[in-house]
Amino acid sequence: MPVARIRLADLDAEGRALIELGGTEVAVFLVGGEPHAFENACPHQGNPLIEGDVLGESLVCAFHGWKFDLATGACLFGDEAARIFEAALDADEIVVRA
């Protein structure tokens, strides 16, 4: 099972980072102290979810407004769920697993 780690200090000012996990680009978000990890491709047209807006408990694709539940990846507006990865805090890092 592929595993990637990112230091909290390496997140941008909005608590975001891009990592690679098993050949897949993954968007990592730290929201309210909770880590979340999404495949960095909206299921609608493949646009980068790292550019989306975090609104409450959801992630909204910046390109066409598809909306996903941060915890589950469920599609709240659109037709298809986003692919998510297991993400957990471990001291000063976020650990992401495929």
DSSP file (Angstrom, degrees, kcal/mol; ACC not computed):
  #  RESIDUE AA STRUCTURE BP1 BP2  ACC     N-H-->O    O-->H-N    N-H-->O    O-->H-N    TCO  KAPPA ALPHA  PHI   PSI    X-CA   Y-CA   Z-CA
    1    1 A M              0   0    0      0, 0.0    21,-0.1     0, 0.0     2,-0.0   0.000 360.0 360.0 360.0 119.4    0.0    0.0    0.0
    2    2 A P        -     0   0    0      0, 0.0    96,-2.0     0, 0.0     2,-0.4  -0.342 360.0-169.7 -63.6 141.5    1.6    3.3   -1.1
    3    3 A V  E     -A   97   0A   0     94,-0.2     2,-0.3    95,-0.1    94,-0.2  -0.995   6.6-174.4-133.4 138.4    2.2    5.8    1.7
    4    4 A A  E     -A   96   0A   0     92,-2.6    92,-3.1    -2,-0.4     2,-0.4  -0.972   6.7-158.2-131.1 149.5    3.2    9.5    1.5
    5    5 A R  E     -A   95   0A   0     -2,-0.3     2,-0.4    90,-0.2    90,-0.2  -0.969   6.2-173.8-126.7 141.9    4.1   12.0    4.2
    6    6 A I  E     -A   94   0A   0     88,-2.0    88,-2.8    -2,-0.4     2,-0.2  -0.996  25.7-124.1-135.2 132.5    4.0   15.7    4.2
    7    7 A R  E >   -A   93   0A   0     -2,-0.4     3,-1.7    86,-0.2     4,-0.3  -0.480  17.4-129.2 -72.5 141.8    5.2   17.9    7.0
    8    8 A L  G >  S+     0   0    0     84,-2.7     3,-1.5     1,-0.3    -1,-0.1   0.852 110.0  62.2 -57.7 -34.3    2.7   20.4    8.3
    9    9 A A  G 3  S+     0   0    0     83,-0.4    -1,-0.3     1,-0.3    84,-0.1   0.694  97.1  59.1 -65.3 -18.5    5.4   23.1    7.8
   10   10 A D  G <  S+     0   0    0     -3,-1.7    -1,-0.3     5,-0.0    -2,-0.2   0.475  81.4 104.3 -92.2  -2.4    5.4   22.4    4.0
   11   11 A L  S <  S-     0   0    0     -3,-1.5     6,-0.2    -4,-0.3    18,-0.1  -0.460  76.8-112.7 -72.1 151.4    1.6   23.2    3.6
   12   12 A D    >   -     0   0    0      4,-2.8     3,-2.2    -2,-0.1    -1,-0.1  -0.115  41.8 -83.5 -74.9-177.3    0.9   26.5    2.0
   13   13 A A  T 3  S+     0   0    0      1,-0.3    -1,-0.1     2,-0.1    -2,-0.1   0.730 132.0  52.3 -62.7 -22.5   -0.7   29.4    3.8
   14   14 A E  T 3  S-     0   0    0      2,-0.1    -1,-0.3    17,-0.0    16,-0.2   0.334 122.5-104.3 -94.3   6.6   -4.2   27.9    3.1
   15   15 A G  S <  S+     0   0    0     -3,-2.2    15,-2.4     1,-0.3     2,-0.3   0.870  79.4 127.5  75.7  37.5   -3.2   24.5    4.5
   16   16 A R  E     +C   29   0B   0     13,-0.2    -4,-2.8    -6,-0.0     2,-0.3  -0.877  27.9 164.8-126.9 156.2   -2.8   22.8    1.1
   17   17 A A  E     -C   28   0B   0     11,-1.8    11,-3.2    -2,-0.3     2,-0.4  -0.967  28.6-129.5-161.7 155.5   -0.2   20.8   -0.7
   18   18 A L  E     +C   27   0B   0     -2,-0.3     2,-0.3     9,-0.2     9,-0.2  -0.928  32.6 169.6-106.4 135.3    0.2   18.5   -3.7
   19   19 A I  E     -C   26   0B   0      7,-2.4     7,-3.1    -2,-0.4     2,-0.4  -0.867  30.8-120.7-133.6 169.3    1.9   15.2   -3.3
   20   20 A E  E     -C   25   0B   0     -2,-0.3     2,-0.4     5,-0.2     5,-0.2  -0.956  25.6-179.0-113.6 136.5    2.4   12.1   -5.4
   21   21 A L  E >  S-C   24   0B   0      3,-2.7     3,-1.3    -2,-0.4   -17,-0.1  -0.920  71.7 -26.7-137.8 108.1    1.1    8.7   -4.1
   22   22 A G  T 3  S-     0   0    0     -2,-0.4     3,-0.1     1,-0.3    -1,-0.0   0.852 127.1 -46.7  57.4  37.3    1.6    5.6   -6.2
   23   23 A G  T 3  S+     0   0    0      1,-0.2     2,-0.4     0, 0.0    -1,-0.3   0.503 117.3 111.8  85.0   4.3    1.7    7.6   -9.4
   24   24 A T  E <   -C   21   0B   0     -3,-1.3    -3,-2.7    15,-0.0     2,-0.4  -0.931  68.1-127.1-113.8 134.0   -1.4    9.7   -8.6
   25   25 A E  E     -C   20   0B   0     -2,-0.4    15,-2.7    -5,-0.2     2,-0.4  -0.670  31.5-164.2 -77.8 128.5   -1.3   13.4   -7.9
   26   26 A V  E     -CD  19  39B   0     -7,-3.1    -7,-2.4    -2,-0.4     2,-0.6  -0.955  15.1-144.2-122.5 131.6   -3.1   14.0   -4.6
   27   27 A A  E     -CD  18  38B   0     11,-3.3    11,-2.6    -2,-0.4     2,-0.4  -0.839  19.6-160.5 -92.5 123.4   -4.4   17.3   -3.2
   28   28 A V  E     -CD  17  37B   0    -11,-3.2   -11,-1.8    -2,-0.6     2,-0.4  -0.900   8.8-175.0-109.9 134.0   -4.0   17.5    0.6
   29   29 A F  E     -CD  16  36B   0      7,-2.9     7,-2.5    -2,-0.4     2,-0.6  -0.981  17.2-156.5-128.0 137.7   -6.0   19.9    2.7
   30   30 A L  E     + D   0  35B   0    -15,-2.4     2,-0.5    -2,-0.4    -2,-0.0  -0.961  23.9 174.5-111.8 112.3   -5.8   20.6    6.4
   31   31 A V  E >   - D   0  34B   0      3,-2.9     3,-1.8    -2,-0.6    -2,-0.1  -0.966  67.4 -17.6-125.9 117.0   -9.2   22.0    7.5
   32   32 A G  T 3  S-     0   0    0     -2,-0.5    -1,-0.1     1,-0.3    -2,-0.0   0.842 127.8 -53.6  58.8  33.2   -9.9   22.8   11.1
   33   33 A G  T 3  S+     0   0    0      1,-0.2    -1,-0.3    -3,-0.0    56,-0.1   0.467 117.1 113.6  81.5   1.1   -7.0   20.6   12.2
   34   34 A E  E <   -D   31   0B   0     -3,-1.8    -3,-2.9    54,-0.0     2,-0.2  -0.914  60.9-135.5-109.4 129.7   -8.3   17.6   10.2
   35   35 A P  E     -D   30   0B   0      0, 0.0     2,-0.3     0, 0.0    -5,-0.2  -0.584  21.9-177.8 -84.3 146.1   -6.4   16.3    7.1
   36   36 A H  E     -D   29   0B   0     -7,-2.5    -7,-2.9    -2,-0.2     2,-0.4  -0.990   7.4-163.1-138.7 145.2   -8.2   15.4    3.9
   37   37 A A  E     +DE  28  85B   0     48,-0.6    48,-2.3    -2,-0.3     2,-0.3  -0.986   9.9 176.3-138.0 125.9   -6.7   14.0    0.7
   38   38 A F  E     -DE  27  84B   0    -11,-2.6   -11,-3.3    -2,-0.4    46,-0.2  -0.938  41.9-101.9-124.1 144.2   -8.4   13.9   -2.8
   39   39 A E  E     -D   26   0B   0     44,-2.8     2,-1.9    -2,-0.3   -13,-0.3  -0.518  43.2-121.1 -57.5 133.6   -7.2   12.8   -6.2
   40   40 A N  S    S+     0   0    0    -15,-2.7     2,-0.3    -2,-0.2    -1,-0.1  -0.152  87.8  85.1 -81.3  46.6   -6.2   16.1   -7.8
   41   41 A A  S    S-     0   0    0     -2,-1.9    42,-0.3     7,-0.2     6,-0.2  -0.892  76.5-131.7-147.9 112.9   -8.7   15.6  -10.7
   42   42 A C     >  -     0   0    0      5,-3.0     4,-2.5    -2,-0.3     5,-0.2  -0.412  19.8-131.0 -60.7 135.5  -12.3   16.5  -10.5
   43   43 A P  T  4 S+     0   0    0      0, 0.0    -1,-0.2     0, 0.0    38,-0.1   0.677 100.7  66.7 -65.2 -13.8  -14.4   13.6  -11.8
   44   44 A H  T  4 S-     0   0    0     36,-0.1    34,-0.0     3,-0.1    -2,-0.0   0.988 133.1 -21.7 -70.3 -60.7  -16.3   16.0  -14.0
   45   45 A Q  T  4 S-     0   0    0     -3,-0.1    -1,-0.1     2,-0.1    -3,-0.0   0.218  91.0 -99.8-138.7  14.9  -13.5   17.1  -16.4
   46   46 A G     <  +     0   0    0     -4,-2.5     3,-0.1     1,-0.2    -6,-0.0   0.588  64.5 158.2  80.7   9.7  -10.3   16.4  -14.6
   47   47 A N        -     0   0    0     -6,-0.2    -5,-3.0    -5,-0.2     2,-0.4  -0.324  53.7 -88.2 -67.3 153.0   -9.6   19.9  -13.4
   48   48 A P    >   -     0   0    0      0, 0.0     3,-1.2     0, 0.0    14,-0.3  -0.459  29.9-161.7 -71.0 118.9   -7.3   20.3  -10.4
   49   49 A L  G >  S+     0   0    0     -2,-0.4     3,-2.3     1,-0.2    -9,-0.1   0.712  83.2  78.5 -70.7 -20.0   -9.2   20.1   -7.1
   50   50 A I  G 3  S+     0   0    0      1,-0.3    -1,-0.2   -10,-0.1   -10,-0.0   0.779  92.0  54.6 -58.1 -24.7   -6.2   21.8   -5.3
   51   51 A E  G <  S+     0   0    0     -3,-1.2    -1,-0.3     2,-0.1    -2,-0.2   0.451  90.6 108.4 -87.6  -1.2   -7.6   25.1   -6.8
   52   52 A G  S <  S-     0   0    0     -3,-2.3     2,-0.4     1,-0.1     9,-0.2  -0.110  73.0-106.2 -73.2 172.5  -11.1   24.5   -5.3
   53   53 A D  E     -F   60   0C   0      7,-2.3     7,-3.0     2,-0.0     2,-0.7  -0.855  18.9-141.3-101.9 132.4  -12.7   26.4   -2.4
   54   54 A V  E     +F   59   0C   0     -2,-0.4     2,-0.5     5,-0.2     5,-0.2  -0.852  24.8 178.4 -91.2 117.9  -13.1   24.8    1.0
   55   55 A L  E >   -F   58   0C   0      3,-2.5     3,-1.5    -2,-0.7     2,-0.4  -0.927  57.6 -58.4-124.7 104.6  -16.5   25.9    2.3
   56   56 A G  T 3  S-     0   0    0     -2,-0.5    -2,-0.0     1,-0.3     0, 0.0  -0.470 122.9 -11.8  62.6-118.9  -17.4   24.4    5.6
   57   57 A E  T 3  S+     0   0    0     -2,-0.4    13,-2.6    -3,-0.1    14,-0.4   0.065 124.7  77.7-101.3  22.5  -17.4   20.7    5.3
   58   58 A S  E <   -FG  55  69C   0     -3,-1.5    -3,-2.5    11,-0.2     2,-0.5  -0.923  64.2-140.4-135.4 159.6  -17.1   20.6    1.5
   59   59 A L  E     -FG  54  68C   0      9,-2.7     9,-2.9    -2,-0.3     2,-0.5  -0.978  19.5-158.7-116.4 126.2  -14.7   21.2   -1.4
   60   60 A V  E     -FG  53  67C   0     -7,-3.0    -7,-2.3    -2,-0.5     7,-0.2  -0.928  20.8-122.3-112.0 122.3  -16.0   23.0   -4.4
   61   61 A C     >  -     0   0    0      5,-3.1     4,-1.5    -2,-0.5   -12,-0.1  -0.404  15.7-142.2 -61.2 130.7  -14.3   22.6   -7.8
   62   62 A A  T  4 S+     0   0    0    -14,-0.3    -1,-0.2     1,-0.2   -13,-0.1   0.641  92.2  53.5 -70.5 -14.8  -13.2   26.1   -9.0
   63   63 A F  T  4 S+     0   0    0    -15,-0.1    -1,-0.2     3,-0.1    -2,-0.0   0.898 128.9   0.3 -93.1 -43.7  -13.9   25.3  -12.6
   64   64 A H  T  4 S-     0   0    0      2,-0.1    -2,-0.2   -17,-0.0    -1,-0.1   0.297  94.2-109.4-134.0   9.5  -17.6   24.1  -12.8
   65   65 A G     <  +     0   0    0     -4,-1.5    -3,-0.1     1,-0.2     2,-0.0   0.571  54.2 161.8  78.6   9.2  -18.8   24.2   -9.2
   66   66 A W        -     0   0    0     -6,-0.1    -5,-3.1     1,-0.1     2,-0.4  -0.414  27.9-147.0 -61.7 143.3  -19.0   20.5   -8.5
   67   67 A K  E     -GH  60  77C   0     10,-1.8     9,-3.4    -7,-0.2    10,-1.5  -0.950  15.3-171.2-124.4 133.0  -19.2   20.1   -4.7
   68   68 A F  E     -GH  59  75C   0     -9,-2.9    -9,-2.7    -2,-0.4     2,-0.3  -0.942  29.5-112.5-126.7 143.3  -17.7   17.2   -2.6
   69   69 A D  E  >  -G   58   0C   0      5,-2.6     4,-2.6    -2,-0.4   -11,-0.2  -0.585  24.8-142.2 -69.2 127.3  -18.0   16.2    1.0
   70   70 A L  T  4 S+     0   0    0    -13,-2.6   -33,-0.2    -2,-0.3    -1,-0.1   0.870  96.7  45.0 -60.4 -38.0  -14.5   16.6    2.6
   71   71 A A  T  4 S+     0   0    0    -14,-0.4    -1,-0.2     1,-0.1   -13,-0.1   0.856 131.0  15.7 -77.5 -35.6  -14.8   13.5    4.8
   72   72 A T  T  4 S-     0   0    0      2,-0.1    12,-0.2    11,-0.0    -2,-0.2   0.625  88.0-124.9-116.9 -17.7  -16.2   11.1    2.2
   73   73 A G     <  +     0   0    0     -4,-2.6     9,-2.6     1,-0.3    -3,-0.1   0.435  54.4 158.2  81.0  -1.2  -15.7   12.5   -1.2
   74   74 A A        -     0   0    0      7,-0.2    -5,-2.6    -6,-0.1     2,-0.6  -0.253  47.9-112.6 -57.8 142.4  -19.5   12.1   -1.9
   75   75 A C  E     +H   68   0C   0     -7,-0.2    -7,-0.3     1,-0.2     3,-0.2  -0.691  36.5 174.4 -82.7 120.1  -20.8   14.4   -4.6
   76   76 A L  E    S+     0   0C   0     -9,-3.4     2,-0.3    -2,-0.6    -8,-0.2   0.666  79.8  19.8 -97.5 -22.7  -23.1   17.0   -3.2
   77   77 A F  E    S+H   67   0C   0    -10,-1.5   -10,-1.8     3,-0.1    -1,-0.3  -0.863 118.1  31.6-148.3 111.2  -23.5   18.9   -6.5
   78   78 A G  S    S-     0   0    0     -2,-0.3     3,-0.1   -12,-0.2    -3,-0.0  -0.912  90.6 -81.3 133.6-163.0  -22.7   17.0   -9.7
   79   79 A D  S    S+     0   0    0     -2,-0.3     2,-0.4     1,-0.2    -1,-0.1   0.560  95.3  45.9-119.2 -10.3  -22.9   13.4  -10.8
   80   80 A E  S    S-     0   0    0     -3,-0.1    -1,-0.2    -6,-0.1   -36,-0.1  -0.997  73.6-116.4-144.7 137.7  -19.9   11.5   -9.5
   81   81 A A        -     0   0    0     -2,-0.4     2,-0.2    -6,-0.1    -7,-0.2  -0.289  32.7-116.1 -66.9 153.2  -18.0   11.2   -6.2
   82   82 A A        -     0   0    0     -9,-2.6     2,-0.5   -13,-0.1    -1,-0.1  -0.621  30.1-108.9 -85.6 150.6  -14.4   12.3   -5.9
   83   83 A R        -     0   0    0    -42,-0.3   -44,-2.8    -2,-0.2     2,-0.3  -0.699  41.8-171.3 -81.0 126.5  -11.7    9.8   -5.1
   84   84 A I  E     -E   38   0B   0     -2,-0.5     2,-0.3   -46,-0.2   -46,-0.2  -0.753  11.3-147.3-115.9 165.7  -10.3   10.3   -1.6
   85   85 A F  E     -E   37   0B   0    -48,-2.3   -48,-0.6    -2,-0.3     2,-0.2  -0.917  32.7 -93.7-127.7 154.2   -7.4    8.8    0.3
   86   86 A E  E     -B   97   0A   0     11,-1.4    11,-2.5    -2,-0.3     2,-0.4  -0.514  47.4-177.4 -66.1 130.9   -7.0    7.9    3.9
   87   87 A A  E     +B   96   0A   0     -2,-0.2     2,-0.3   -52,-0.2     9,-0.2  -1.000   6.1 169.2-135.9 134.9   -5.3   10.9    5.7
   88   88 A A  E     -B   95   0A   0      7,-2.1     7,-3.2    -2,-0.4     2,-0.3  -0.990  33.6-114.3-144.5 150.1   -4.2   11.1    9.3
   89   89 A L  E     -B   94   0A   0     -2,-0.3     2,-0.3     5,-0.2     5,-0.2  -0.670  27.5-179.9 -81.9 139.1   -2.1   13.4   11.5
   90   90 A D  E >   -B   93   0A   0      3,-2.8     3,-1.3    -2,-0.3     2,-0.4  -0.818  61.2 -65.4-140.9  96.9    1.1   11.9   12.9
   91   91 A A  T 3  S-     0   0    0     -2,-0.3    -1,-0.1     1,-0.2     0, 0.0  -0.450 121.4  -9.5  58.5-114.8    3.0   14.4   15.1
   92   92 A D  T 3  S+     0   0    0     -2,-0.4   -84,-2.7    -3,-0.1   -83,-0.4   0.045 126.6  73.4-102.7  25.9    4.1   17.2   12.6
   93   93 A E  E <   -AB   7  90A   0     -3,-1.3    -3,-2.8   -86,-0.3     2,-0.5  -0.926  69.3-133.1-134.4 158.1    3.1   15.3    9.5
   94   94 A I  E     -AB   6  89A   0    -88,-2.8   -88,-2.0    -2,-0.3     2,-0.5  -0.968  24.2-153.8-106.0 128.5    0.1   14.3    7.5
   95   95 A V  E     -AB   5  88A   0     -7,-3.2    -7,-2.1    -2,-0.5     2,-0.4  -0.909   9.3-166.9-105.1 125.6    0.3   10.6    6.4
   96   96 A V  E     -AB   4  87A   0    -92,-3.1   -92,-2.6    -2,-0.5     2,-0.4  -0.947   3.4-170.6-117.2 132.3   -1.7    9.7    3.3
   97   97 A R  E      AB   3  86A   0    -11,-2.5   -11,-1.4    -2,-0.4   -94,-0.2  -0.954 360.0 360.0-124.5 142.0   -2.4    6.1    2.3
   98   98 A A              0   0    0    -96,-2.0   -95,-0.1    -2,-0.4    -1,-0.1   0.454 360.0 360.0 -74.8 360.0   -3.8    4.7   -0.9
